[in-house]
Amino acid sequence: MKRAILLLATLLLMGSASQLRPCDVTVETKAAKEKGKIEVKLCVDRFHRSCPLDIGETDLKAEGLVIEKKGEWRNVKGSLYEIDLVVHLTGKKAGTITVLRCCPKRGPQEEVITIEPL
């Protein structure tokens, strides 16, 4: 009986910890065809599927780099969305892209993605 209660408590804690952030943001980078530019695939996975904040309302802010091309958000499957970007660093060091989503259910979420020189 104690094991069952402990297991249930652990599962509840794991589930509530995953809901602290409304979205999971990941990134993939590769060299672009044009010299000095980087192709970035930015992925946003919305944890709660009935999110009232449209994916198009996601703000991207750049620091230390310039976003030259920005594609359209597309739904990969379910709650997973991605967008393609082409960026170039303004210096020899890494730059950042801040992904900001202001969810009315979970509040603001800000993820900072670092883009390293290739």
C-alpha positions as CSV (number, residue, x, y, z in Angstrom):
1,M,0.0,0.0,0.0
2,K,2.8,2.4,0.9
3,R,4.5,1.7,-2.5
4,A,1.3,2.5,-4.4
5,I,0.9,5.8,-2.5
6,L,4.6,6.7,-3.1
7,L,4.3,5.8,-6.8
8,L,1.2,7.9,-7.1
9,A,2.8,10.9,-5.3
10,T,5.9,10.6,-7.5
11,L,3.8,10.6,-10.7
12,L,1.8,13.6,-9.6
13,L,4.9,15.6,-8.8
14,M,6.5,14.7,-12.2
15,G,3.3,15.8,-13.9
16,S,3.0,19.1,-12.1
17,A,6.7,19.9,-12.6
18,S,6.3,19.4,-16.4
19,Q,3.5,21.9,-16.3
20,L,5.6,24.7,-14.8
21,R,6.6,25.8,-18.3
22,P,3.8,26.0,-20.9
23,C,6.1,25.2,-23.8
24,D,9.3,23.3,-24.6
25,V,11.6,25.2,-27.0
26,T,14.4,23.5,-28.9
27,V,16.7,24.5,-31.8
28,E,18.7,22.9,-34.5
29,T,21.4,24.9,-36.4
30,K,23.5,24.3,-39.6
31,A,25.5,26.4,-42.0
32,A,23.5,28.1,-44.7
33,K,24.4,28.1,-48.3
34,E,25.5,31.7,-48.1
35,K,28.8,32.2,-46.3
36,G,28.6,33.6,-42.7
37,K,24.9,32.7,-42.3
38,I,23.3,30.1,-40.2
39,E,20.0,28.2,-40.8
40,V,18.0,27.8,-37.6
41,K,15.1,25.5,-37.1
42,L,13.2,26.6,-34.0
43,C,10.7,24.2,-32.5
44,V,8.0,25.0,-29.9
45,D,6.0,22.1,-28.3
46,R,3.0,23.4,-26.4
47,F,2.3,21.2,-23.4
48,H,-1.3,22.1,-22.9
49,R,-3.0,21.5,-26.3
50,S,-5.9,23.8,-25.7
51,C,-3.5,26.8,-25.4
52,P,-5.4,30.0,-26.2
53,L,-2.2,31.7,-27.4
54,D,-1.8,31.2,-31.1
55,I,1.6,30.1,-32.2
56,G,1.8,33.2,-34.4
57,E,1.8,35.3,-31.3
58,T,5.3,34.0,-30.3
59,D,7.8,36.9,-30.2
60,L,11.4,36.4,-31.3
61,K,14.0,38.9,-30.2
62,A,17.6,38.8,-31.4
63,E,20.7,40.0,-29.6
64,G,24.2,39.7,-31.1
65,L,22.7,38.4,-34.4
66,V,20.3,39.6,-37.2
67,I,17.4,37.5,-38.3
68,E,17.5,37.9,-42.1
69,K,14.8,35.5,-43.1
70,K,11.9,34.3,-41.1
71,G,9.6,31.6,-42.4
72,E,6.0,30.8,-41.4
73,W,5.1,28.7,-38.4
74,R,4.0,25.2,-39.4
75,N,2.4,22.4,-37.4
76,V,4.6,19.3,-37.5
77,K,2.2,17.1,-35.5
78,G,-0.1,17.6,-32.6
79,S,1.2,20.4,-30.4
80,L,4.6,20.7,-32.1
81,Y,5.3,23.7,-34.3
82,E,8.5,24.8,-36.1
83,I,9.8,27.8,-38.0
84,D,12.9,28.2,-40.2
85,L,15.2,31.2,-39.8
86,V,18.3,32.4,-41.5
87,V,20.6,34.5,-39.2
88,H,24.0,36.0,-39.2
89,L,26.1,36.9,-36.1
90,T,27.0,40.5,-35.7
91,G,30.3,39.7,-34.0
92,K,32.6,36.7,-33.6
93,K,30.9,35.6,-30.4
94,A,27.6,33.8,-30.0
95,G,24.2,35.5,-30.3
96,T,20.9,34.8,-28.7
97,I,17.3,34.5,-29.8
98,T,14.8,35.1,-27.0
99,V,11.5,33.2,-27.5
100,L,8.7,35.0,-25.6
101,R,5.2,33.6,-25.2
102,C,2.7,35.3,-22.9
103,C,0.2,32.6,-22.2
104,P,-3.0,33.7,-20.4
105,K,-3.2,30.3,-18.6
106,R,0.4,30.0,-17.4
107,G,1.8,33.5,-17.7
108,P,4.8,34.7,-19.6
109,Q,7.5,32.3,-20.6
110,E,10.9,33.4,-21.9
111,E,13.4,31.0,-23.4
112,V,16.8,32.2,-24.4
113,I,18.4,30.1,-27.2
114,T,22.2,30.6,-27.9
115,I,23.4,30.5,-31.4
116,E,27.1,29.6,-31.6
117,P,29.4,30.5,-34.5
118,L,29.8,27.5,-36.9
